[in-house]
Amino acid sequence: MEDEGIELPSAIAAVRLLILIGCRLGEIVTLKWEYVNFAGKALRLRASKTGAEVVHLG
């Protein structure tokens, strides 16, 4: 019987975020709950090459 792999919920969520909002992999894997603004439907990302960024969620 072949191993079909393990689907980790956090990995699945990270892939969905990458596809849906177009962030970089490093931004998603280092994301913390304190960066998430549920009321404003946005992610406030730390400084990257272009500086701090707000990503609006649909």
C-alpha positions as CSV (number, residue, x, y, z in Angstrom):
1,M,0.0,0.0,0.0
2,E,1.4,3.4,-1.0
3,D,1.6,6.3,1.5
4,E,-0.7,9.1,0.3
5,G,1.0,11.7,2.5
6,I,-0.1,13.6,5.5
7,E,-2.2,16.8,5.0
8,L,-1.4,19.2,7.9
9,P,-4.2,21.8,8.4
10,S,-1.6,24.6,8.8
11,A,0.1,23.7,5.5
12,I,-3.2,23.6,3.7
13,A,-4.2,27.0,5.2
14,A,-0.8,28.5,4.1
15,V,-1.2,27.3,0.5
16,R,-4.7,28.7,0.4
17,L,-3.4,32.1,1.6
18,L,-0.6,32.0,-1.0
19,I,-3.1,31.4,-3.8
20,L,-5.8,33.7,-2.6
21,I,-3.9,36.9,-1.6
22,G,-0.6,36.6,-3.4
23,C,1.8,37.0,-0.5
24,R,5.3,35.6,-0.5
25,L,5.9,32.2,1.2
26,G,8.1,33.9,3.9
27,E,5.4,36.3,4.8
28,I,2.8,33.6,5.3
29,V,5.0,31.1,7.3
30,T,6.1,33.9,9.7
31,L,2.6,35.3,10.0
32,K,1.4,35.8,13.6
33,W,-2.2,36.3,14.9
34,E,-1.3,39.8,16.1
35,Y,-0.8,40.8,12.4
36,V,-4.4,39.8,11.5
37,N,-7.1,42.4,11.7
38,F,-10.4,40.6,11.4
39,A,-12.5,43.7,11.8
40,G,-10.6,45.5,9.0
41,K,-10.3,42.3,6.9
42,A,-6.5,42.8,6.5
43,L,-3.1,41.5,7.3
44,R,-0.5,43.9,8.5
45,L,2.8,42.4,7.4
46,R,6.2,43.4,8.9
47,A,8.8,45.2,6.8
48,S,10.1,43.4,3.8
49,K,12.1,44.6,0.8
50,T,9.5,47.3,0.1
51,G,8.7,48.1,3.8
52,A,5.6,47.3,5.9
53,E,2.6,46.3,4.0
54,V,-1.2,46.0,4.5
55,V,-2.8,43.2,2.5
56,H,-6.6,43.5,2.3
57,L,-8.6,40.3,2.4
58,G,-11.7,39.7,0.3
